[in-house]
């Protein structure tokens, strides 16, 4: 599904702010989905990799949990790269990947 202009703008802004570490991405019960609370909304980015390449899913819900927008983007569709980048950035932030790799590197440097 091609993203609406408004949802595409939302993805772009989330990606921009996530790169500046201004969006607090968190883990969910689903290990392939991550969420961020922004004002009175919750944005979830996830992927389904039943096929290769995976589909990316973006959901916007209100504070009561009601879904306001659901978007799925396939590989051949516009905005796929942006959703893929947002997913990977959200995953790295939520799982603290950079900190973990830094700790691992420090541990390796201490091995004599």
Backbone atoms as SQL, in Angstrom:
CREATE TABLE atoms (id INTEGER PRIMARY KEY, chain TEXT, resi INTEGER, resn TEXT, atom TEXT, x REAL, y REAL, z REAL);
INSERT INTO atoms VALUES
  (1, 'A', 1, 'UNK', 'N', 0.841, -1.175, 0.000),
  (2, 'A', 1, 'UNK', 'CA', 0.000, 0.000, 0.000),
  (3, 'A', 1, 'UNK', 'C', 0.886, 1.239, 0.000),
  (4, 'A', 2, 'UNK', 'N', 0.660, 2.118, -0.916),
  (5, 'A', 2, 'UNK', 'CA', 1.425, 3.363, -0.955),
  (6, 'A', 2, 'UNK', 'C', 0.959, 4.261, 0.186),
  (7, 'A', 3, 'UNK', 'N', 1.908, 4.856, 0.872),
  (8, 'A', 3, 'UNK', 'CA', 1.579, 5.714, 2.002),
  (9, 'A', 3, 'UNK', 'C', 0.910, 6.998, 1.521),
  (10, 'A', 4, 'UNK', 'N', -0.041, 7.476, 2.302),
  (11, 'A', 4, 'UNK', 'CA', -0.624, 8.780, 2.006),
  (12, 'A', 4, 'UNK', 'C', 0.459, 9.831, 2.215),
  (13, 'A', 5, 'UNK', 'N', 0.229, 10.998, 1.678),
  (14, 'A', 5, 'UNK', 'CA', 1.209, 12.077, 1.815),
  (15, 'A', 5, 'UNK', 'C', 1.443, 12.412, 3.285),
  (16, 'A', 6, 'UNK', 'N', 0.382, 12.409, 4.078),
  (17, 'A', 6, 'UNK', 'CA', 0.497, 12.742, 5.495),
  (18, 'A', 6, 'UNK', 'C', 1.288, 11.678, 6.256),
  (19, 'A', 7, 'UNK', 'N', 1.039, 10.409, 5.962),
  (20, 'A', 7, 'UNK', 'CA', 1.773, 9.333, 6.638),
  (21, 'A', 7, 'UNK', 'C', 3.229, 9.322, 6.192),
  (22, 'A', 8, 'UNK', 'N', 3.483, 9.587, 4.915),
  (23, 'A', 8, 'UNK', 'CA', 4.862, 9.668, 4.426),
  (24, 'A', 8, 'UNK', 'C', 5.602, 10.794, 5.141),
  (25, 'A', 9, 'UNK', 'N', 4.937, 11.929, 5.363),
  (26, 'A', 9, 'UNK', 'CA', 5.552, 13.040, 6.097),
  (27, 'A', 9, 'UNK', 'C', 5.824, 12.644, 7.547),
  (28, 'A', 10, 'UNK', 'N', 4.923, 11.888, 8.137),
  (29, 'A', 10, 'UNK', 'CA', 5.097, 11.394, 9.503),
  (30, 'A', 10, 'UNK', 'C', 6.323, 10.490, 9.594),
  (31, 'A', 11, 'UNK', 'N', 6.463, 9.577, 8.647),
  (32, 'A', 11, 'UNK', 'CA', 7.615, 8.665, 8.620),
  (33, 'A', 11, 'UNK', 'C', 8.905, 9.474, 8.491),
  (34, 'A', 12, 'UNK', 'N', 8.911, 10.442, 7.586),
  (35, 'A', 12, 'UNK', 'CA', 10.104, 11.268, 7.395),
  (36, 'A', 12, 'UNK', 'C', 10.481, 11.989, 8.687),
  (37, 'A', 13, 'UNK', 'N', 9.494, 12.582, 9.369),
  (38, 'A', 13, 'UNK', 'CA', 9.762, 13.325, 10.612),
  (39, 'A', 13, 'UNK', 'C', 10.234, 12.392, 11.721),
  (40, 'A', 14, 'UNK', 'N', 9.610, 11.217, 11.838),
  (41, 'A', 14, 'UNK', 'CA', 10.053, 10.239, 12.838),
  (42, 'A', 14, 'UNK', 'C', 11.482, 9.799, 12.575),
  (43, 'A', 15, 'UNK', 'N', 11.803, 9.590, 11.325),
  (44, 'A', 15, 'UNK', 'CA', 13.157, 9.177, 10.949),
  (45, 'A', 15, 'UNK', 'C', 14.159, 10.275, 11.292),
  (46, 'A', 16, 'UNK', 'N', 13.825, 11.508, 10.950),
  (47, 'A', 16, 'UNK', 'CA', 14.696, 12.642, 11.244),
  (48, 'A', 16, 'UNK', 'C', 14.932, 12.790, 12.750),
  (49, 'A', 17, 'UNK', 'N', 13.860, 12.766, 13.540),
  (50, 'A', 17, 'UNK', 'CA', 13.987, 12.937, 14.986),
  (51, 'A', 17, 'UNK', 'C', 14.646, 11.727, 15.653),
  (52, 'A', 18, 'UNK', 'N', 14.422, 10.543, 15.111),
  (53, 'A', 18, 'UNK', 'CA', 15.060, 9.337, 15.655),
  (54, 'A', 18, 'UNK', 'C', 16.567, 9.381, 15.426),
  (55, 'A', 19, 'UNK', 'N', 16.970, 9.888, 14.278),
  (56, 'A', 19, 'UNK', 'CA', 18.413, 10.019, 14.001),
  (57, 'A', 19, 'UNK', 'C', 19.077, 10.985, 14.970),
  (58, 'A', 20, 'UNK', 'N', 18.308, 11.970, 15.456),
  (59, 'A', 20, 'UNK', 'CA', 18.832, 12.934, 16.425),
  (60, 'A', 20, 'UNK', 'C', 18.637, 12.441, 17.856),
  (61, 'A', 21, 'UNK', 'N', 18.177, 11.197, 18.006),
  (62, 'A', 21, 'UNK', 'CA', 17.942, 10.564, 19.306),
  (63, 'A', 21, 'UNK', 'C', 16.909, 11.323, 20.140),
  (64, 'A', 22, 'UNK', 'N', 15.876, 11.846, 19.467),
  (65, 'A', 22, 'UNK', 'CA', 14.831, 12.598, 20.154),
  (66, 'A', 22, 'UNK', 'C', 13.527, 11.818, 20.263),
  (67, 'A', 23, 'UNK', 'N', 13.525, 10.586, 19.785),
  (68, 'A', 23, 'UNK', 'CA', 12.346, 9.726, 19.916),
  (69, 'A', 23, 'UNK', 'C', 12.756, 8.528, 20.750),
  (70, 'A', 24, 'UNK', 'N', 12.005, 8.264, 21.791),
  (71, 'A', 24, 'UNK', 'CA', 12.323, 7.179, 22.721),
  (72, 'A', 24, 'UNK', 'C', 11.631, 5.892, 22.272),
  (73, 'A', 25, 'UNK', 'N', 12.323, 5.094, 21.493),
  (74, 'A', 25, 'UNK', 'CA', 11.784, 3.817, 21.020),
  (75, 'A', 25, 'UNK', 'C', 11.937, 2.769, 22.105),
  (76, 'A', 26, 'UNK', 'N', 10.929, 1.925, 22.240),
  (77, 'A', 26, 'UNK', 'CA', 10.927, 0.885, 23.264),
  (78, 'A', 26, 'UNK', 'C', 10.559, -0.459, 22.643),
  (79, 'A', 27, 'UNK', 'N', 10.948, -1.519, 23.352),
  (80, 'A', 27, 'UNK', 'CA', 10.585, -2.862, 22.933),
  (81, 'A', 27, 'UNK', 'C', 9.091, -3.094, 23.184),
  (82, 'A', 28, 'UNK', 'N', 8.549, -4.071, 22.469),
  (83, 'A', 28, 'UNK', 'CA', 7.183, -4.531, 22.705),
  (84, 'A', 28, 'UNK', 'C', 7.243, -6.031, 22.979),
  (85, 'A', 29, 'UNK', 'N', 6.104, -6.638, 23.233),
  (86, 'A', 29, 'UNK', 'CA', 6.057, -8.087, 23.439),
  (87, 'A', 29, 'UNK', 'C', 6.456, -8.828, 22.165),
  (88, 'A', 30, 'UNK', 'N', 6.237, -8.201, 21.025),
  (89, 'A', 30, 'UNK', 'CA', 6.628, -8.763, 19.728),
  (90, 'A', 30, 'UNK', 'C', 8.066, -8.324, 19.454),
  (91, 'A', 31, 'UNK', 'N', 8.981, -9.267, 19.340),
  (92, 'A', 31, 'UNK', 'CA', 10.390, -8.908, 19.164),
  (93, 'A', 31, 'UNK', 'C', 10.691, -8.233, 17.830),
  (94, 'A', 32, 'UNK', 'N', 9.709, -8.193, 16.929),
  (95, 'A', 32, 'UNK', 'CA', 9.905, -7.534, 15.640),
  (96, 'A', 32, 'UNK', 'C', 9.095, -6.254, 15.525),
  (97, 'A', 33, 'UNK', 'N', 8.737, -5.670, 16.669),
  (98, 'A', 33, 'UNK', 'CA', 7.989, -4.410, 16.681),
  (99, 'A', 33, 'UNK', 'C', 8.499, -3.530, 17.812),
  (100, 'A', 34, 'UNK', 'N', 8.505, -2.232, 17.549),
  (101, 'A', 34, 'UNK', 'CA', 9.000, -1.261, 18.512),
  (102, 'A', 34, 'UNK', 'C', 8.038, -0.083, 18.535),
  (103, 'A', 35, 'UNK', 'N', 7.933, 0.547, 19.698),
  (104, 'A', 35, 'UNK', 'CA', 6.973, 1.642, 19.804),
  (105, 'A', 35, 'UNK', 'C', 7.586, 2.872, 20.418),
  (106, 'A', 36, 'UNK', 'N', 6.945, 3.986, 20.110),
  (107, 'A', 36, 'UNK', 'CA', 7.344, 5.269, 20.686),
  (108, 'A', 36, 'UNK', 'C', 6.076, 6.028, 21.046),
  (109, 'A', 37, 'UNK', 'N', 6.052, 6.578, 22.257),
  (110, 'A', 37, 'UNK', 'CA', 4.947, 7.430, 22.671),
  (111, 'A', 37, 'UNK', 'C', 5.319, 8.861, 22.316),
  (112, 'A', 38, 'UNK', 'N', 4.443, 9.495, 21.574),
  (113, 'A', 38, 'UNK', 'CA', 4.673, 10.877, 21.158),
  (114, 'A', 38, 'UNK', 'C', 3.401, 11.653, 21.465),
  (115, 'A', 39, 'UNK', 'N', 3.504, 12.553, 22.435),
  (116, 'A', 39, 'UNK', 'CA', 2.348, 13.336, 22.870),
  (117, 'A', 39, 'UNK', 'C', 1.256, 12.371, 23.318),
  (118, 'A', 40, 'UNK', 'N', 0.091, 12.425, 22.724),
  (119, 'A', 40, 'UNK', 'CA', -1.002, 11.539, 23.123),
  (120, 'A', 40, 'UNK', 'C', -1.197, 10.384, 22.143),
  (121, 'A', 41, 'UNK', 'N', -0.135, 10.044, 21.413),
  (122, 'A', 41, 'UNK', 'CA', -0.199, 8.984, 20.411),
  (123, 'A', 41, 'UNK', 'C', 0.904, 7.957, 20.640),
  (124, 'A', 42, 'UNK', 'N', 0.675, 6.772, 20.120),
  (125, 'A', 42, 'UNK', 'CA', 1.680, 5.708, 20.157),
  (126, 'A', 42, 'UNK', 'C', 1.916, 5.266, 18.718),
  (127, 'A', 43, 'UNK', 'N', 3.170, 5.315, 18.312),
  (128, 'A', 43, 'UNK', 'CA', 3.562, 4.882, 16.976),
  (129, 'A', 43, 'UNK', 'C', 4.285, 3.555, 17.124),
  (130, 'A', 44, 'UNK', 'N', 3.884, 2.578, 16.335),
  (131, 'A', 44, 'UNK', 'CA', 4.538, 1.276, 16.341),
  (132, 'A', 44, 'UNK', 'C', 5.080, 0.995, 14.950),
  (133, 'A', 45, 'UNK', 'N', 6.322, 0.538, 14.886),
  (134, 'A', 45, 'UNK', 'CA', 6.925, 0.115, 13.628),
  (135, 'A', 45, 'UNK', 'C', 7.302, -1.343, 13.794),
  (136, 'A', 46, 'UNK', 'N', 6.943, -2.153, 12.817),
  (137, 'A', 46, 'UNK', 'CA', 7.243, -3.577, 12.901),
  (138, 'A', 46, 'UNK', 'C', 7.509, -4.145, 11.535),
  (139, 'A', 47, 'UNK', 'N', 7.905, -5.398, 11.523),
  (140, 'A', 47, 'UNK', 'CA', 8.104, -6.053, 10.235),
  (141, 'A', 47, 'UNK', 'C', 7.578, -7.463, 10.295),
  (142, 'A', 48, 'UNK', 'N', 7.110, -7.908, 9.153),
  (143, 'A', 48, 'UNK', 'CA', 6.697, -9.293, 8.956),
  (144, 'A', 48, 'UNK', 'C', 7.610, -9.855, 7.894),
  (145, 'A', 49, 'UNK', 'N', 8.357, -10.865, 8.270),
  (146, 'A', 49, 'UNK', 'CA', 9.300, -11.413, 7.294),
  (147, 'A', 49, 'UNK', 'C', 8.942, -12.830, 6.892),
  (148, 'A', 50, 'UNK', 'N', 7.652, -13.032, 6.605),
  (149, 'A', 50, 'UNK', 'CA', 7.227, -14.318, 6.068),
  (150, 'A', 50, 'UNK', 'C', 7.836, -14.509, 4.692),
  (151, 'A', 51, 'UNK', 'N', 8.000, -13.423, 3.989),
  (152, 'A', 51, 'UNK', 'CA', 8.622, -13.426, 2.671),
  (153, 'A', 51, 'UNK', 'C', 9.914, -12.637, 2.769),
  (154, 'A', 52, 'UNK', 'N', 10.731, -12.797, 1.773),
  (155, 'A', 52, 'UNK', 'CA', 11.936, -12.001, 1.723),
  (156, 'A', 52, 'UNK', 'C', 11.862, -11.163, 0.461),
  (157, 'A', 53, 'UNK', 'N', 11.987, -9.894, 0.519),
  (158, 'A', 53, 'UNK', 'CA', 12.207, -9.036, 1.671),
  (159, 'A', 53, 'UNK', 'C', 10.932, -8.863, 2.504),
  (160, 'A', 54, 'UNK', 'N', 11.088, -8.391, 3.735),
  (161, 'A', 54, 'UNK', 'CA', 9.934, -8.281, 4.637),
  (162, 'A', 54, 'UNK', 'C', 9.012, -7.113, 4.292),
  (163, 'A', 55, 'UNK', 'N', 7.800, -7.184, 4.819),
  (164, 'A', 55, 'UNK', 'CA', 6.868, -6.055, 4.775),
  (165, 'A', 55, 'UNK', 'C', 7.101, -5.247, 6.046),
  (166, 'A', 56, 'UNK', 'N', 6.978, -3.943, 5.950),
  (167, 'A', 56, 'UNK', 'CA', 7.069, -3.090, 7.130),
  (168, 'A', 56, 'UNK', 'C', 5.697, -2.529, 7.454),
  (169, 'A', 57, 'UNK', 'N', 5.401, -2.477, 8.737),
  (170, 'A', 57, 'UNK', 'CA', 4.095, -2.042, 9.204),
  (171, 'A', 57, 'UNK', 'C', 4.254, -0.825, 10.092),
  (172, 'A', 58, 'UNK', 'N', 3.414, 0.152, 9.887),
  (173, 'A', 58, 'UNK', 'CA', 3.405, 1.338, 10.724),
  (174, 'A', 58, 'UNK', 'C', 1.994, 1.508, 11.257),
  (175, 'A', 59, 'UNK', 'N', 1.884, 1.672, 12.562),
  (176, 'A', 59, 'UNK', 'CA', 0.572, 1.857, 13.187),
  (177, 'A', 59, 'UNK', 'C', 0.628, 3.092, 14.075),
  (178, 'A', 60, 'UNK', 'N', -0.411, 3.900, 13.992),
  (179, 'A', 60, 'UNK', 'CA', -0.576, 5.057, 14.869),
  (180, 'A', 60, 'UNK', 'C', -1.846, 4.817, 15.659),
  (181, 'A', 61, 'UNK', 'N', -1.729, 4.897, 16.984),
  (182, 'A', 61, 'UNK', 'CA', -2.879, 4.693, 17.863),
  (183, 'A', 61, 'UNK', 'C', -3.010, 5.896, 18.789),
  (184, 'A', 62, 'UNK', 'N', -4.229, 6.087, 19.298),
  (185, 'A', 62, 'UNK', 'CA', -4.418, 7.156, 20.279),
  (186, 'A', 62, 'UNK', 'C', -4.083, 6.625, 21.663),
  (187, 'A', 63, 'UNK', 'N', -4.205, 7.468, 22.670),
  (188, 'A', 63, 'UNK', 'CA', -3.800, 7.082, 24.021),
  (189, 'A', 63, 'UNK', 'C', -4.647, 5.963, 24.607),
  (190, 'A', 64, 'UNK', 'N', -5.830, 5.731, 24.065),
  (191, 'A', 64, 'UNK', 'CA', -6.661, 4.631, 24.562),
  (192, 'A', 64, 'UNK', 'C', -6.369, 3.322, 23.822),
  (193, 'A', 65, 'UNK', 'N', -5.488, 3.392, 22.825),
  (194, 'A', 65, 'UNK', 'CA', -5.119, 2.190, 22.085),
  (195, 'A', 65, 'UNK', 'C', -5.882, 1.989, 20.789),
  (196, 'A', 66, 'UNK', 'N', -6.775, 2.895, 20.458),
  (197, 'A', 66, 'UNK', 'CA', -7.541, 2.782, 19.217),
  (198, 'A', 66, 'UNK', 'C', -6.639, 3.098, 18.028),
  (199, 'A', 67, 'UNK', 'N', -6.621, 2.192, 17.054),
  (200, 'A', 67, 'UNK', 'CA', -5.810, 2.392, 15.866),
  (201, 'A', 67, 'UNK', 'C', -6.405, 3.493, 15.005),
  (202, 'A', 68, 'UNK', 'N', -5.578, 4.486, 14.705),
  (203, 'A', 68, 'UNK', 'CA', -6.002, 5.591, 13.847),
  (204, 'A', 68, 'UNK', 'C', -5.529, 5.399, 12.415),
  (205, 'A', 69, 'UNK', 'N', -4.365, 4.783, 12.268),
  (206, 'A', 69, 'UNK', 'CA', -3.779, 4.567, 10.946),
  (207, 'A', 69, 'UNK', 'C', -2.975, 3.285, 10.972),
  (208, 'A', 70, 'UNK', 'N', -3.126, 2.512, 9.935),
  (209, 'A', 70, 'UNK', 'CA', -2.368, 1.277, 9.742),
  (210, 'A', 70, 'UNK', 'C', -1.823, 1.297, 8.331),
  (211, 'A', 71, 'UNK', 'N', -0.542, 1.129, 8.166),
  (212, 'A', 71, 'UNK', 'CA', 0.048, 1.133, 6.832),
  (213, 'A', 71, 'UNK', 'C', 1.034, -0.015, 6.712),
  (214, 'A', 72, 'UNK', 'N', 0.979, -0.697, 5.597),
  (215, 'A', 72, 'UNK', 'CA', 1.912, -1.787, 5.280),
  (216, 'A', 72, 'UNK', 'C', 2.604, -1.411, 3.976),
  (217, 'A', 73, 'UNK', 'N', 3.914, -1.527, 3.969),
  (218, 'A', 73, 'UNK', 'CA', 4.669, -1.175, 2.777),
  (219, 'A', 73, 'UNK', 'C', 5.489, -2.381, 2.325),
  (220, 'A', 74, 'UNK', 'N', 5.336, -2.724, 1.055),
  (221, 'A', 74, 'UNK', 'CA', 6.055, -3.835, 0.444),
  (222, 'A', 74, 'UNK', 'C', 7.296, -3.316, -0.272),
  (223, 'A', 75, 'UNK', 'N', 8.198, -4.202, -0.577),
  (224, 'A', 75, 'UNK', 'CA', 9.498, -3.858, -1.167),
  (225, 'A', 75, 'UNK', 'C', 9.379, -2.994, -2.427),
  (226, 'A', 76, 'UNK', 'N', 8.449, -3.291, -3.267),
  (227, 'A', 76, 'UNK', 'CA', 8.374, -2.602, -4.560),
  (228, 'A', 76, 'UNK', 'C', 7.667, -1.251, -4.488),
  (229, 'A', 77, 'UNK', 'N', 7.207, -0.869, -3.305),
  (230, 'A', 77, 'UNK', 'CA', 6.420, 0.349, -3.160),
  (231, 'A', 77, 'UNK', 'C', 7.272, 1.536, -2.732),
  (232, 'A', 78, 'UNK', 'N', 6.796, 2.735, -3.068),
  (233, 'A', 78, 'UNK', 'CA', 7.504, 3.928, -2.593),
  (234, 'A', 78, 'UNK', 'C', 7.540, 3.936, -1.059),
  (235, 'A', 79, 'UNK', 'N', 8.488, 4.583, -0.499),
  (236, 'A', 79, 'UNK', 'CA', 8.665, 4.731, 0.952),
  (237, 'A', 79, 'UNK', 'C', 9.176, 3.472, 1.638),
  (238, 'A', 80, 'UNK', 'N', 9.448, 2.399, 0.904),
  (239, 'A', 80, 'UNK', 'CA', 9.953, 1.178, 1.527),
  (240, 'A', 80, 'UNK', 'C', 11.267, 1.461, 2.256),
  (241, 'A', 81, 'UNK', 'N', 12.177, 2.164, 1.594),
  (242, 'A', 81, 'UNK', 'CA', 13.482, 2.449, 2.185),
  (243, 'A', 81, 'UNK', 'C', 13.386, 3.255, 3.467),
  (244, 'A', 82, 'UNK', 'N', 12.456, 4.209, 3.495),
  (245, 'A', 82, 'UNK', 'CA', 12.286, 5.025, 4.690),
  (246, 'A', 82, 'UNK', 'C', 11.762, 4.189, 5.852),
  (247, 'A', 83, 'UNK', 'N', 10.781, 3.316, 5.587),
  (248, 'A', 83, 'UNK', 'CA', 10.262, 2.473, 6.660),
  (249, 'A', 83, 'UNK', 'C', 11.299, 1.458, 7.118),
  (250, 'A', 84, 'UNK', 'N', 12.061, 0.928, 6.186),
  (251, 'A', 84, 'UNK', 'CA', 13.140, -0.003, 6.547),
  (252, 'A', 84, 'UNK', 'C', 14.159, 0.698, 7.446),
  (253, 'A', 85, 'UNK', 'N', 14.536, 1.922, 7.093),
  (254, 'A', 85, 'UNK', 'CA', 15.491, 2.694, 7.905),
  (255, 'A', 85, 'UNK', 'C', 14.912, 3.025, 9.275),
  (256, 'A', 86, 'UNK', 'N', 13.635, 3.431, 9.311),
  (257, 'A', 86, 'UNK', 'CA', 13.002, 3.752, 10.581),
  (258, 'A', 86, 'UNK', 'C', 12.937, 2.521, 11.474),
  (259, 'A', 87, 'UNK', 'N', 12.591, 1.386, 10.894),
  (260, 'A', 87, 'UNK', 'CA', 12.534, 0.144, 11.672),
  (261, 'A', 87, 'UNK', 'C', 13.903, -0.178, 12.277),
  (262, 'A', 88, 'UNK', 'N', 14.919, -0.118, 11.454),
  (263, 'A', 88, 'UNK', 'CA', 16.263, -0.475, 11.935),
  (264, 'A', 88, 'UNK', 'C', 16.738, 0.504, 13.006),
  (265, 'A', 89, 'UNK', 'N', 16.460, 1.774, 12.825),
  (266, 'A', 89, 'UNK', 'CA', 16.840, 2.768, 13.823),
  (267, 'A', 89, 'UNK', 'C', 16.075, 2.557, 15.125),
  (268, 'A', 90, 'UNK', 'N', 14.771, 2.300, 15.032),
  (269, 'A', 90, 'UNK', 'CA', 13.956, 2.036, 16.227),
  (270, 'A', 90, 'UNK', 'C', 14.463, 0.793, 16.953),
  (271, 'A', 91, 'UNK', 'N', 14.797, -0.249, 16.202),
  (272, 'A', 91, 'UNK', 'CA', 15.311, -1.489, 16.794),
  (273, 'A', 91, 'UNK', 'C', 16.621, -1.236, 17.541),
  (274, 'A', 92, 'UNK', 'N', 17.530, -0.524, 16.908),
  (275, 'A', 92, 'UNK', 'CA', 18.829, -0.251, 17.525),
  (276, 'A', 92, 'UNK', 'C', 18.680, 0.599, 18.785),
  (277, 'A', 93, 'UNK', 'N', 17.767, 1.579, 18.747),
  (278, 'A', 93, 'UNK', 'CA', 17.550, 2.443, 19.913),
  (279, 'A', 93, 'UNK', 'C', 16.881, 1.669, 21.052),
  (280, 'A', 94, 'UNK', 'N', 15.852, 0.914, 20.734),
  (281, 'A', 94, 'UNK', 'CA', 15.104, 0.181, 21.760),
  (282, 'A', 94, 'UNK', 'C', 15.956, -0.888, 22.425),
  (283, 'A', 95, 'UNK', 'N', 16.814, -1.534, 21.653),
  (284, 'A', 95, 'UNK', 'CA', 17.643, -2.614, 22.185),
  (285, 'A', 95, 'UNK', 'C', 19.011, -2.115, 22.667),
  (286, 'A', 96, 'UNK', 'N', 19.250, -0.827, 22.547),
  (287, 'A', 96, 'UNK', 'CA', 20.529, -0.220, 22.983),
  (288, 'A', 96, 'UNK', 'C', 21.716, -0.932, 22.332),
  (289, 'A', 97, 'UNK', 'N', 21.602, -1.152, 21.037),
  (290, 'A', 97, 'UNK', 'CA', 22.614, -1.911, 20.298),
  (291, 'A', 97, 'UNK', 'C', 23.977, -1.220, 20.337),
  (292, 'A', 98, 'UNK', 'N', 24.003, 0.083, 20.115),
  (293, 'A', 98, 'UNK', 'CA', 25.299, 0.776, 20.082),
  (294, 'A', 98, 'UNK', 'C', 26.029, 0.673, 21.416),
  (295, 'A', 99, 'UNK', 'N', 25.283, 0.805, 22.520),
  (296, 'A', 99, 'UNK', 'CA', 25.896, 0.689, 23.844),
  (297, 'A', 99, 'UNK', 'C', 26.413, -0.734, 24.073),
  (298, 'A', 100, 'UNK', 'N', 25.637, -1.714, 23.654),
  (299, 'A', 100, 'UNK', 'CA', 26.046, -3.109, 23.827),
  (300, 'A', 100, 'UNK', 'C', 27.317, -3.408, 23.035),
  (301, 'A', 101, 'UNK', 'N', 27.371, -2.925, 21.809),
  (302, 'A', 101, 'UNK', 'CA', 28.562, -3.170, 20.994),
  (303, 'A', 101, 'UNK', 'C', 29.780, -2.451, 21.563),
  (304, 'A', 102, 'UNK', 'N', 29.559, -1.266, 22.090),
  (305, 'A', 102, 'UNK', 'CA', 30.654, -0.526, 22.723),
  (306, 'A', 102, 'UNK', 'C', 31.177, -1.278, 23.949),
  (307, 'A', 103, 'UNK', 'N', 30.248, -1.793, 24.769),
  (308, 'A', 103, 'UNK', 'CA', 30.651, -2.592, 25.934),
  (309, 'A', 103, 'UNK', 'C', 31.414, -3.836, 25.521),
  (310, 'A', 104, 'UNK', 'N', 30.930, -4.491, 24.483),
  (311, 'A', 104, 'UNK', 'CA', 31.601, -5.694, 23.999),
  (312, 'A', 104, 'UNK', 'C', 33.000, -5.371, 23.508),
  (313, 'A', 105, 'UNK', 'N', 33.133, -4.289, 22.756),
  (314, 'A', 105, 'UNK', 'CA', 34.440, -3.887, 22.265),
  (315, 'A', 105, 'UNK', 'C', 35.395, -3.584, 23.415),
  (316, 'A', 106, 'UNK', 'N', 34.906, -2.891, 24.440),
  (317, 'A', 106, 'UNK', 'CA', 35.744, -2.600, 25.624),
  (318, 'A', 106, 'UNK', 'C', 36.166, -3.893, 26.311),
  (319, 'A', 107, 'UNK', 'N', 35.250, -4.841, 26.431),
  (320, 'A', 107, 'UNK', 'CA', 35.586, -6.127, 27.051),
  (321, 'A', 107, 'UNK', 'C', 36.649, -6.865, 26.253),
  (322, 'A', 108, 'UNK', 'N', 36.518, -6.816, 24.935),
  (323, 'A', 108, 'UNK', 'CA', 37.504, -7.489, 24.085),
  (324, 'A', 108, 'UNK', 'C', 38.874, -6.833, 24.205),
  (325, 'A', 109, 'UNK', 'N', 38.887, -5.508, 24.326),
  (326, 'A', 109, 'UNK', 'CA', 40.169, -4.803, 24.458),
  (327, 'A', 109, 'UNK', 'C', 40.861, -5.108, 25.778),
  (328, 'A', 110, 'UNK', 'N', 40.099, -5.522, 26.788),
  (329, 'A', 110, 'UNK', 'CA', 40.666, -5.846, 28.099),
  (330, 'A', 110, 'UNK', 'C', 41.189, -7.283, 28.191),
  (331, 'A', 111, 'UNK', 'N', 40.927, -8.076, 27.171),
  (332, 'A', 111, 'UNK', 'CA', 41.431, -9.448, 27.168),
  (333, 'A', 111, 'UNK', 'C', 42.907, -9.428, 26.809),
  (334, 'A', 112, 'UNK', 'N', 43.685, -10.047, 27.632),
  (335, 'A', 112, 'UNK', 'CA', 45.142, -10.074, 27.408),
  (336, 'A', 112, 'UNK', 'C', 45.572, -11.431, 26.929);
